[in-house]
Structures are given as C-alpha cells and as structure tokens.
Amino acid sequence: MATLSFLVLASGCALAHAAYAGHANDSSAPPPCSAPYVSASGATQVTICPPSVVSGQALRFDVRSIPTAAVSVRLFYRDGTQGQASDTTDVQGLATIPIIVSYNPLYRYASARFQVTVVKQGGNDSVRGTFRVAQVATVAA
C-alpha cells in the first residue's frame, strides 16, 4: 500500500519569511502563509502557515501582539472535535505556536476554524479565521 496526500496551498507569505523571498524555486523555502488576520482592536496579528494543511501535519501560528502575553490557540473541526496549544509572546511581542492537525476529513478537503486569544490587561484580544484540511488517503498500489 502507498500513502498519497492531497494538498493545495494558497499563495502569500508571512512577514517572518521575508528572508526567503529569493527562494521561490528552492525546495528549502518555507511553505506559503496566509495573509495576516488582525483583531478588532488592531493590537494582535496572526499568520498561519500553511493555510492548507494535510491531516496529521503541523499548522504554525505566528502571533504578533504585546510583549510577554499568554496566547492560546484553539482549532475547531467540523466533527465537533477540537485541538489546542498555548505559549507566551517574547519581549518583542512575538510567539510561534505549532499545533498538529488531528482531524482527517471525510472527503478530500474540509474547512476548519481557529481562534487565537491573547490575554492582556484590560481584556482579551481574539482573532478568528479559517484554514483548510486535506484528507490523508491510503490508496492500494
């Protein structure tokens, strides 16, 4: 048996990957990232890499907010299950939070939702958005 993975990546690139701009045809270049999602207050910016991910692989959240703030990431899948991870922003207000996508869609692709919450004095800051999960399919050889 051979395992085939289906994945479609959206275009775009996070600020964190600006150094790779000259590596468009280089296999060492990082995967494309989503356009930034911004909180209603404008104080928190979130980029996800890649915006489409194969089930079982990591989805990376790059968070830019206030320094040394607690950050939590929650994933909401179509079957009602969830995933979560947390970290703290550094002194520059940056955090990189990887989370394994544990949902395998019933069909080739499914959308899922995320919520990133930054705990700050005076109230929490939240960013919500969607990403795409590709099914891992086993095909007989």
N, C-alpha and C positions, 0 to 999 in steps of 0.2 A: 504494500500500500504506500502511496505517496501522499503527502500533505500539500495542498495548494492553499495559498492565502490570497484573498482578493482585497485590494486596497486602492482607493482613489484619493489622491492628495490635492488639496486646494492650493492655489498659488498664494504668495505672500511670504513675508519673513519678519521675524521679531527683531526689535532693536538689539537684543542680546546677540544676534547672529550677524550683525553688520560686518564683522571682520571676515565673514565667509563670502562676501559679495562677489569676489573674483573667482569663486569656485563653482560656477553654475554647472559645469560638466564633470565635476570631480566627485567620485563616489564617497569621499571623506566629508563632503559638505553635509551639514545637518539637515534634517527634513524641514520642509516649509512650515511656517507657523501661521496662526490666524492673525487677522487684523486685531488690534487691541480692543478689548471690551473695557468700558470705563463706567465706574459707579456714578450714580445720580449726583453725588456731591463733587465728582471730578477728582477726588483725593486718591482713588485706587484705580490702577490699570492692570488688566490681566491679559496675558497672551498664552494660548495653548499650542503645544507642538507635539505631534502634527494635529491639524484639525480633523483629520480622519485617521482612525487607528484600527488595527486588526485586534480582535478579541484576544486577550492574554498578553498583549504588549503594553508598554508604559505610555502614559499620556503625561506630558510635563506642563505644569502651570508655572509661568514666570509672573510673579506678582511684584508690582512697584507701588509702595504706599508709604506710610510713616515709619520711621525707624523703631526697631525693637517692639513690633506689634505682633500679637498672636494672630495667626492666619489658619483658617480651616477650609478644606476643600471637600465638598460633597458631590458625589455623582448619583444621578437618578436614572435608572434604566427602565425600559418600557414594561418589563415584567414585574415592576414594583420593588426590585432589589436595589440596594444602594452600596456605594463604596465611599470611603473617606480617608483623609490624611490631613496632617497638620504640621506646622512649623512656625518659626518666628522670623520676621524680617530682620536683616542685619542693620548695622548702624547707618547704612545708606538708604534703608527702606526697601531692600530687595530680598525676595525669597524665591527659591526654585523648589517646587514640590512635585515629585514624580508620584504617580499612582497607577497601579496595574488595573487595566480594564478587565473585569471578571465576567462581563456579560457577553454571551455568544448569541447573536440574533437568530431568530427562527428562519428568516430569509436572508438574502445576501447582505443587506445593509439595514441599519436601523439608526434613528436619531436618538440621542440621549441628552439629558440636561445636566448642567453643573451649576453649583453656587459656591462662590468664594466669599468668605466673610472675614473681615479684618476687625479685630476688637480694638477700639480706640477710645480715649477719654471723650465723654460726651455722646457716646453711641456707636453702634457698629456700622461698618460700611460694607455693603454687599454688591457683588457683581454676579449677574446670571447670564447664561448663554447656553448654546447647544454645540454638540460635536457629533460626528458620525462614527458608528462602529461597524466594521466589516466582519462578516462571518468567517470563522476558520472552518473550512470544509475538507473532509477527508474523501479522496477520490481513489477508487481502485485503479491500479496501474495495468 
